[in-house]
Amino acid sequence: MPDHIHIFCDLHPSINLSDLVKDIKVSTNLWIKQSGLFPEFVGWQDGYGAFTYSIREKDMVINYIKNQKQHHKKETFEDEFRKLLNEHGIEFDEKYLF
C-alpha cells in the first residue's frame, strides 16, 4: 500500500514491541534513503498500531494482508484502523489518530 504497511510476525515474549517497531523504522528509513528508490520518502510517522491474534487466526490474517490492494478499494486505511481499534476494545481520541 502506498501509505502504510502491514507486518505479520511471531514476537517472542522477551522482545519489547516498541523496540521491534523502532528497529524496523530506523533500519528501513536508512535503507530507503540510501537506496534512492523512493525519492519522496521523508520518514515514517511517529506512531504505529499493533494488534494480537490467536494462532488459529493465522491464515485469516495472512490472507487479509495479501488482499490489501483489493480491500482498500472498498475501505480506506483510516476507516480500517478505526474498525480494528473498536474490534479490539481500544478507546481512542480521534484527534490523536492521523
C-alpha positions as CSV (number, residue, x, y, z in Angstrom):
1,M,0.0,0.0,0.0
2,P,1.3,3.5,-0.7
3,D,0.7,4.9,2.7
4,H,1.1,2.1,5.2
5,I,2.5,-1.4,5.7
6,H,1.3,-4.5,7.5
7,I,3.8,-6.8,9.3
8,F,2.8,-10.2,10.5
9,C,5.2,-11.7,13.0
10,D,5.5,-14.0,15.9
11,L,7.0,-12.0,18.7
12,H,8.9,-13.7,21.5
13,P,7.8,-12.5,25.0
14,S,11.3,-11.3,25.7
15,I,11.2,-8.8,22.8
16,N,9.5,-5.4,23.5
17,L,7.1,-4.5,20.7
18,S,8.2,-0.8,20.8
19,D,11.8,-1.9,20.4
20,L,10.9,-4.1,17.4
21,V,9.0,-1.3,15.7
22,K,11.8,1.2,16.4
23,D,14.4,-1.1,14.9
24,I,12.3,-1.7,11.8
25,K,11.7,2.0,11.3
26,V,15.3,3.0,11.9
27,S,16.8,0.4,9.6
28,T,14.2,0.8,6.8
29,N,14.4,4.6,7.0
30,L,18.2,4.4,6.4
31,W,17.9,1.8,3.6
32,I,15.1,3.7,1.8
33,K,17.0,7.0,1.9
34,Q,20.4,5.4,0.8
35,S,18.8,3.4,-2.0
36,G,17.1,6.3,-3.6
37,L,14.3,4.1,-4.7
38,F,11.7,6.3,-3.1
39,P,12.9,9.9,-3.5
40,E,9.7,11.4,-2.0
41,F,10.0,9.4,1.2
42,V,10.8,11.7,4.2
43,G,10.3,9.3,7.0
44,W,7.9,7.1,8.9
45,Q,5.1,8.6,11.0
46,D,5.7,8.8,14.8
47,G,3.1,6.2,15.8
48,Y,2.0,2.7,14.9
49,G,-0.8,0.2,15.6
50,A,-0.3,-3.3,16.8
51,F,-2.9,-6.0,17.3
52,T,-2.7,-9.5,18.6
53,Y,-4.5,-12.5,17.2
54,S,-4.8,-16.2,18.1
55,I,-2.6,-18.7,16.2
56,R,-5.9,-20.2,15.0
57,E,-6.4,-16.9,13.0
58,K,-3.0,-17.0,11.3
59,D,-4.3,-18.0,7.9
60,M,-7.1,-15.4,8.1
61,V,-4.6,-12.6,9.0
62,I,-2.1,-13.6,6.3
63,N,-4.9,-13.7,3.6
64,Y,-6.2,-10.3,4.9
65,I,-2.7,-8.8,4.4
66,K,-2.3,-10.4,1.0
67,N,-5.5,-8.8,-0.2
68,Q,-4.9,-5.3,1.0
69,K,-4.9,-3.7,-2.5
70,Q,-8.4,-5.0,-3.2
71,H,-9.5,-4.4,0.4
72,H,-8.6,-0.7,0.3
73,K,-10.7,-0.2,-2.8
74,K,-13.7,-0.7,-0.5
75,E,-12.4,0.8,2.8
76,T,-9.9,3.5,3.5
77,F,-6.9,2.9,5.8
78,E,-8.4,5.4,8.3
79,D,-11.7,3.6,8.4
80,E,-10.0,0.2,8.6
81,F,-7.8,1.4,11.5
82,R,-10.8,2.8,13.5
83,K,-12.6,-0.5,12.9
84,L,-9.6,-2.5,14.3
85,L,-9.4,-0.2,17.3
86,N,-13.1,-0.7,18.0
87,E,-13.0,-4.5,17.4
88,H,-10.1,-4.8,19.9
89,G,-11.9,-2.6,22.5
90,I,-9.2,0.1,22.3
91,E,-10.5,3.5,23.4
92,F,-9.1,6.4,21.3
93,D,-9.5,10.1,20.8
94,E,-9.9,11.0,17.1
95,K,-7.6,14.0,17.4
96,Y,-4.6,11.7,18.0
97,L,-5.2,9.2,15.2
98,F,-4.0,10.8,12.0
